[in-house]
Amino acid sequence: METMQLRAELFRELNPMLDSDEMLRKMIAYVRSLFAAQQQEQQSAQKARQAIEAMRLQSEQNGNADMTLDEINEEIRQARAARKGTV
């Protein structure tokens, strides 16, 4: 569906609930939770990108300038496994 069609469908579904304060409160709370989840996902993705970039820079400093993304990911997996083993 196109964005305009989705919007129209959303408003058709919401319209009967707009007269109820309780339903409005629930809808607002749900929309806020969706937004918070999206923000958290974006922050997690940003942290992952930063970690990969840090690993790449560290690799270059250690003389491994040709390290692939797969190799970096493998190092991250190994570090996580080691951390789980020590906790």
PESULMO-V975202 format. One record per backbone hydrogen bond with DSSP energy under -0.5 kcal/mol. CO is the residue of the C=O (numbers start at 0). NH is the residue of the N-H. If there is no record, write none. Layout:
BEGIN
{{CO:NH} {CO:NH}}
END
This chain:
BEGIN
{{1:5} {2:6} {3:7} {4:8} {5:9} {6:10} {7:11} {8:12} {9:13} {10:14} {11:15} {13:16} {13:17} {14:17} {16:19} {18:20} {19:23} {20:24} {21:25} {22:26} {23:27} {24:28} {25:29} {26:30} {27:31} {28:32} {29:33} {30:34} {31:35} {32:36} {33:37} {34:38} {35:39} {36:40} {37:41} {38:42} {39:43} {40:44} {41:45} {42:46} {43:47} {44:48} {45:49} {46:50} {47:51} {48:52} {49:53} {50:54} {51:55} {52:56} {53:57} {54:58} {55:59} {56:60} {57:61} {58:63} {59:62} {63:66} {67:71} {68:72} {69:73} {70:74} {71:75} {72:76} {73:77} {74:78} {75:79} {76:80} {77:81} {78:82} {79:83} {80:84} {81:85} {82:86}}
END
